[in-house]
Amino acid sequence: MVRMTKNDPSIPSHPHVMEGTEERKLLTGPASRSSELWRVIRIALEFIQGFRALHFVGPCVTVFGSARFDEDHPYYALARDIGSHLAEMGFTVMTGGGPGIMEAANRGAKDVGGRSIGCNIELPEEQYTNPYLDRWVTFDHFYVRKVMLVKYSYAFVAMPGGIGTMDEVFETATLIQTGKIKDFAIIMVGTDYWGPLLDFMRDTLVVQETISETDLDHIHLVDSADEVVSLLRNAAIERFGLEYREKPPKRRWFFFER
């Protein structure tokens, strides 16, 4: 059996894991037992931090999308319009809290007086929080952040984005496929952008039987805010029996939410 020596300079770190992140420390192999225990405690505390901050945000719709589109881009304008429509329906708009599409959706919610939440992530090249958030939490670990983006939402809107957006979309699709979450809609906005991906899934993955046709039932392809609203009326409000409440639920002391 091969044994690795602690701090052995001959053992290279993974070239694709960024310096200075908690993931880097976690994913570069075993550490001392005491440091591994302390890491688990820190991760648990990070979950509690998220639960405390987000417990009373109300029913959310999470909007995924690229951080790289500025406000002059058509996708930014579309995301802002969608954020406004979601807020007018009574949903809290939740995003990753950063710039680009995330900012646009949060901004749209604030345009109409809606609630706007961000789950930010600490990165070596810092992702700043956008200025249109009522409340935000900054996480060290991507997987904790993704749990929060899913936990409080009744549907997911995927605007055009890159690897990070696809990661979020496919993880959510996997949770639906495996029954970890049930009857949630994934609404992909942008036929020209997402259409080739869905064609690949339908024409290759389904044909090769690596997924089932029914795995695509909860994925919808649209181009407008009105289509998003129409789908959400059925896929979120009616299906889950959501209704408006004049007063928020009473806060309690369990996680010191006060």
C-alpha positions as CSV (number, residue, x, y, z in Angstrom):
1,M,0.0,0.0,0.0
2,V,1.3,3.4,-0.9
3,R,1.4,5.9,2.0
4,M,1.6,9.7,1.4
5,T,3.8,11.6,3.8
6,K,2.4,14.9,5.3
7,N,3.9,18.0,3.7
8,D,5.9,15.9,1.2
9,P,7.0,18.4,-1.5
10,S,7.1,15.6,-4.1
11,I,3.3,15.3,-3.9
12,P,1.9,18.0,-6.3
13,S,-1.3,19.9,-5.5
14,H,-4.1,19.6,-8.0
15,P,-3.4,22.1,-10.8
16,H,-7.0,23.1,-11.3
17,V,-7.9,23.8,-7.7
18,M,-7.5,27.5,-6.8
19,E,-5.3,28.7,-4.1
20,G,-6.7,29.9,-0.8
21,T,-10.1,28.3,-0.9
22,E,-11.7,26.0,1.6
23,E,-12.4,23.5,-1.2
24,R,-8.7,23.4,-2.0
25,K,-7.8,22.4,1.6
26,L,-10.6,19.9,1.6
27,L,-9.9,18.3,-1.8
28,T,-6.1,17.9,-1.8
29,G,-6.2,14.7,0.3
30,P,-6.3,13.7,3.9
31,A,-5.2,16.1,6.7
32,S,-4.7,15.5,10.4
33,R,-7.8,14.0,12.2
34,S,-8.1,17.1,14.3
35,S,-8.2,19.4,11.3
36,E,-10.6,17.2,9.5
37,L,-12.9,17.3,12.5
38,W,-12.7,21.1,12.8
39,R,-13.4,21.3,9.1
40,V,-16.6,19.3,9.5
41,I,-17.6,21.6,12.4
42,R,-17.0,24.7,10.2
43,I,-19.1,23.2,7.4
44,A,-21.9,22.5,9.9
45,L,-21.7,26.1,11.2
46,E,-21.9,27.3,7.6
47,F,-25.1,25.4,7.1
48,I,-26.6,26.8,10.3
49,Q,-25.6,30.3,9.2
50,G,-27.5,29.8,6.0
51,F,-30.6,28.3,7.8
52,R,-30.7,31.2,10.2
53,A,-30.4,33.9,7.5
54,L,-32.9,32.3,5.0
55,H,-35.5,30.6,7.2
56,F,-38.1,33.4,6.8
57,V,-37.4,34.6,3.3
58,G,-40.7,33.1,2.0
59,P,-41.3,30.9,-1.1
60,C,-38.5,31.6,-3.5
61,V,-37.7,31.1,-7.2
62,T,-34.0,30.7,-7.8
63,V,-32.6,32.4,-10.9
64,F,-29.3,30.9,-12.3
65,G,-27.2,32.7,-14.9
66,S,-23.8,34.1,-15.9
67,A,-22.0,36.8,-13.9
68,R,-20.5,38.1,-17.2
69,F,-23.3,40.0,-18.8
70,D,-23.5,43.7,-18.2
71,E,-26.6,45.9,-18.1
72,D,-26.4,46.6,-21.8
73,H,-26.8,43.0,-22.8
74,P,-30.3,41.7,-23.9
75,Y,-30.0,38.8,-21.4
76,Y,-29.5,41.2,-18.6
77,A,-32.7,43.1,-19.6
78,L,-34.6,39.8,-19.9
79,A,-33.5,38.6,-16.5
80,R,-34.5,41.9,-14.9
81,D,-37.9,41.6,-16.5
82,I,-38.3,38.1,-15.2
83,G,-37.2,39.2,-11.7
84,S,-40.0,41.8,-11.7
85,H,-42.6,39.3,-12.8
86,L,-41.5,36.8,-10.2
87,A,-41.8,39.4,-7.5
88,E,-45.2,40.5,-8.7
89,M,-46.3,36.9,-8.4
90,G,-45.3,37.0,-4.7
91,F,-42.1,35.1,-4.9
92,T,-38.8,36.0,-3.3
93,V,-36.2,36.2,-6.0
94,M,-33.1,34.2,-5.0
95,T,-29.8,34.3,-6.9
96,G,-26.1,33.6,-6.4
97,G,-25.9,37.2,-5.3
98,G,-23.3,38.4,-7.7
99,P,-23.2,40.6,-10.8
100,G,-24.5,39.9,-14.3
101,I,-27.7,37.9,-14.6
102,M,-27.9,37.5,-10.8
103,E,-27.8,41.3,-10.4
104,A,-30.4,41.7,-13.1
105,A,-32.9,39.3,-11.5
106,N,-32.4,40.9,-8.0
107,R,-32.7,44.3,-9.5
108,G,-36.0,43.4,-11.2
109,A,-37.4,42.3,-7.9
110,K,-36.5,45.5,-6.3
111,D,-38.0,47.5,-9.2
112,V,-41.4,46.4,-8.1
113,G,-40.8,46.4,-4.3
114,G,-40.3,42.6,-4.1
115,R,-37.9,40.6,-1.9
116,S,-34.4,39.9,-3.2
117,I,-32.0,37.4,-1.7
118,G,-28.4,36.4,-2.6
119,C,-26.3,33.3,-1.8
120,N,-22.8,34.6,-2.5
121,I,-19.6,32.6,-2.7
122,E,-16.1,33.5,-1.5
123,L,-13.6,33.2,-4.4
124,P,-9.9,34.0,-4.8
125,E,-11.0,36.7,-7.3
126,E,-13.8,37.9,-5.1
127,Q,-17.3,37.8,-6.4
128,Y,-18.9,41.0,-5.0
129,T,-22.5,41.1,-3.9
130,N,-24.7,43.2,-6.1
131,P,-26.5,46.3,-4.6
132,Y,-30.0,45.0,-5.1
133,L,-30.2,42.5,-2.2
134,D,-32.4,42.7,0.9
135,R,-30.3,40.0,2.5
136,W,-27.4,37.9,1.5
137,V,-25.1,35.1,2.9
138,T,-21.5,34.5,1.7
139,F,-20.4,30.9,1.8
140,D,-17.0,29.3,1.6
141,H,-18.2,26.0,0.1
142,F,-20.0,25.7,-3.2
143,Y,-22.0,22.6,-2.1
144,V,-23.4,24.5,1.0
145,R,-24.3,27.4,-1.3
146,K,-26.1,25.1,-3.8
147,V,-28.1,23.4,-1.0
148,M,-29.4,26.9,0.0
149,L,-30.2,27.8,-3.6
150,V,-32.4,24.7,-3.8
151,K,-33.8,24.3,-0.3
152,Y,-36.0,27.4,-0.3
153,S,-37.1,27.4,-3.9
154,Y,-40.2,26.1,-5.6
155,A,-38.9,26.4,-9.2
156,F,-35.7,27.3,-11.0
157,V,-35.1,29.7,-13.8
158,A,-31.9,29.1,-15.8
159,M,-30.8,32.1,-17.8
160,P,-27.8,31.8,-20.2
161,G,-24.6,31.0,-18.4
162,G,-21.4,29.1,-18.3
163,I,-20.0,26.1,-16.5
164,G,-21.2,27.3,-13.1
165,T,-24.7,27.7,-14.4
166,M,-24.7,24.3,-16.1
167,D,-23.4,22.8,-12.9
168,E,-26.3,24.3,-11.0
169,V,-28.9,23.2,-13.6
170,F,-27.6,19.7,-13.9
171,E,-27.3,19.2,-10.1
172,T,-30.9,20.4,-9.8
173,A,-32.0,18.1,-12.6
174,T,-30.2,15.2,-10.9
175,L,-32.0,15.8,-7.7
176,I,-35.3,15.7,-9.6
177,Q,-34.3,12.6,-11.6
178,T,-33.3,10.7,-8.4
179,G,-36.4,11.8,-6.4
180,K,-34.5,13.9,-3.9
181,I,-36.8,16.7,-4.8
182,K,-40.1,16.2,-6.6
183,D,-42.2,18.1,-9.1
184,F,-40.0,21.1,-9.4
185,A,-39.8,22.9,-12.7
186,I,-36.5,23.9,-14.4
187,I,-37.3,26.8,-16.8
188,M,-34.5,27.4,-19.3
189,V,-34.7,30.8,-20.9
190,G,-33.3,31.3,-24.3
191,T,-34.1,28.8,-27.2
192,D,-31.1,29.8,-29.2
193,Y,-28.8,29.4,-26.2
194,W,-30.1,26.2,-24.5
195,G,-31.8,24.6,-27.5
196,P,-28.7,22.7,-28.8
197,L,-28.1,21.4,-25.3
198,L,-31.6,20.0,-25.0
199,D,-31.4,18.6,-28.5
200,F,-28.3,16.7,-27.4
201,M,-30.0,15.4,-24.3
202,R,-33.1,14.3,-26.4
203,D,-31.3,13.0,-29.5
204,T,-28.3,11.4,-27.9
205,L,-28.8,10.8,-24.2
206,V,-32.3,9.5,-24.5
207,V,-31.5,7.5,-27.7
208,Q,-28.5,5.9,-26.0
209,E,-30.7,5.3,-23.0
210,T,-28.4,7.0,-20.5
211,I,-31.4,9.0,-19.4
212,S,-35.2,8.4,-19.8
213,E,-37.6,10.6,-21.8
214,T,-39.4,11.3,-18.6
215,D,-36.2,12.9,-17.1
216,L,-36.8,15.8,-19.4
217,D,-40.5,16.3,-18.4
218,H,-39.6,19.0,-15.8
219,I,-37.3,20.9,-18.1
220,H,-39.0,23.7,-20.1
221,L,-37.6,25.9,-22.8
222,V,-39.0,29.4,-23.2
223,D,-38.0,32.9,-24.5
224,S,-40.0,35.4,-22.5
225,A,-41.0,36.5,-19.0
226,D,-44.7,35.9,-19.8
227,E,-43.9,32.3,-20.6
228,V,-42.0,31.9,-17.3
229,V,-45.0,33.3,-15.4
230,S,-47.4,31.0,-17.2
231,L,-45.3,27.9,-16.4
232,L,-44.9,29.0,-12.7
233,R,-48.6,29.4,-12.2
234,N,-49.0,25.7,-12.8
235,A,-45.6,24.3,-11.8
236,A,-45.2,26.2,-8.5
237,I,-48.3,28.0,-7.2
238,E,-51.0,25.4,-8.1
239,R,-49.0,22.3,-7.8
240,F,-47.7,23.1,-4.3
241,G,-50.8,24.9,-3.2
242,L,-49.0,28.2,-2.4
243,E,-51.1,31.1,-1.3
244,Y,-50.4,34.6,-0.2
245,R,-50.3,35.5,3.6
246,E,-50.8,38.9,5.1
247,K,-48.3,38.2,7.9
248,P,-45.1,36.2,7.9
249,P,-44.8,33.2,10.2
250,K,-43.9,34.0,13.8
251,R,-40.1,33.9,14.4
252,R,-38.8,31.6,17.1
253,W,-35.6,31.3,19.0
254,F,-34.4,27.9,17.8
255,F,-31.6,29.2,15.5
256,F,-31.6,32.7,17.2
257,E,-33.2,34.1,14.0
258,R,-34.3,37.2,15.9
